[in-house]
Amino acid sequence: MDQEMFRQAYQAINERFCPYEKTLLTNHGNCSRAERFCIAEREGVRCNEDAAQARCEAFLALARQNARFALKATDQRTALPHAKAMRVQVGGLRGLQLALTPDRPPPTHILDIDRLLNEACARFGDLASAPFQTIIQQIAAFQGRKRSGRKTP
């Protein structure tokens, strides 16, 4: 299946995309609102609730906006490269969990993204009031998978 056909099929099937798809597909977290699907041996994730998707999009936008300096990304309009997107997604969630439970070390795996964001809304009043200083530290600290060295024959 060529890339354009895949993209069209993906958009037709995934009417409510998951903003944390990268996090879920790389097993850095789970979400009670996520539904996985497959297209031509590829996996995707969609959200099963409009309000949950909106909450995730809002937090992701806030995390990206607040992490511009840490990411060395000044242009808000362009998509982030995969590694930086992973830092915002996974590091942002880890930072939020740390802000909610400062007596525990940052988690290596987020158990339920939807529950975490709901708890943050309840604790801080809204996501914009979350302590982004702690969150940005975790975004900056997140290290994704290391590149493997290619062997040349």
N, C-alpha and C positions, 0 to 999 in steps of 0.2 A: 504494500500500500504506500503510495507516495505521500509526501509530507502534507501537501495541500488537501488531498482527500481525507487524510487523517484529521487535519484541523477542522474541516467541515463536519465530519462525522462527530468529532469530539464536541463541537459547539451545539450540534443538534441534540445530542444525548444529554449533555451537561448543562441544562438550563439554569441551574443554580450552583455555580462553581464554588469550590471550597478555597477561601483565601490561604488556608494553611495546608494546601495539598502537598507541597514539598516536604513539610514537616512530617506529615502522615506517611507519605510514600517512602521516606528515608528512616522510618521507625524511631523518630525522636519524640513522638507523641501519639496520643489517641484522642478521639473526640466522639462523644455520644451522638452527635448530630451528623457524623460523616457516613456516607454510603459509597462503597467502592464499586467500580464497574470496569469492564475490560473492553477494549477495542483493538482488534488485530494484534494480540499479544502484548498490548500496552495497558497499563492500569491508570485509572483516573479516580478522582474523588469529587463527590458533589455533596452539598449541604441539604439537609431535609427540612430546614426551617428558615424563613425569610429574616426573622428577627435575629437569629443566631448568626446568620451570614453577615448581616449589617453590623452587628457588634464586633465580629472578627475583622471586617474591613475597616471599621473605625479605629480599633486598637492598632492594627497593622499600619494604617496611615499615620497615626500619632507616633508610633515607634520609629517609623522611617523618617518622619519630619524631625523628631528630636535627635536622631542618630546621624544626621547628615555630616556633622563634623567627624564623628568617630569612623564613619564609613568613607570619608573623603569623597562624598558624592554631593555636589552642590545643585545639580539639575534635578528638580523634583518631577519633571515631566517624563523622563526616560525610564525604561524598565531597568532594574538592577541586574547585574550579572548574577548567575546562579549562586556563587559563593557568598556574595553580599546579601542576596535575598534570604539565604539560609541563616546568616548571622542575625538579620532583623527578625525573622520568624522565630527561630529556636532561641536565640539569645534574649529576644524580647519576652517570650513566654517564661523562660527561666528567671529572668529579672523580675517579672510580675509575681511569680511564685515566691521568690526570695523576699519581695516586699511584703507579701502576705504572711510569710512564716520566716521572719528574720533569725529565729533561733535554730533553724535547720540549714544545712548546706544547700546550695543550688541543686535542683534535681537534674538528673541526667536524662530523664524521660518524663514528659508531661502526661499524667494519667488521663485527664479529660479537659480539653481546651475549653469547651463550652462551660463547664463547671467553674474553671479557673476564672474566666472572664466575668461570669455571673457573681462570683465571690468578690472580685475586684470592684465591680459596680456597687455591690452592697457595702463594702468596706469604705471605699473612697468617695462614694456618691455618684461618680461617673468616671469613665476611663481617662478623661483629660486631667483629672485630679490625682491620678496615680503618681507615685514618686519616681519620675523618670530618671533621676540621677542614678538610682539603683539599677533601673532597667537598662540604661545606656552602658553601665559598667559590664553587665552580662552580655550585651550585644558586642561590645568591644572584646570581651574575653572569649567569646565562642570561637572555637576552632573546628571547622568541618573536617571531613575525611581528608587525609593527606594523599597527595598524588603518588601513585606508584611509579617507580622508575621503569621506564620502558627498556626492554632488552633488545638490543640490535644484534641480529645474527651475524 
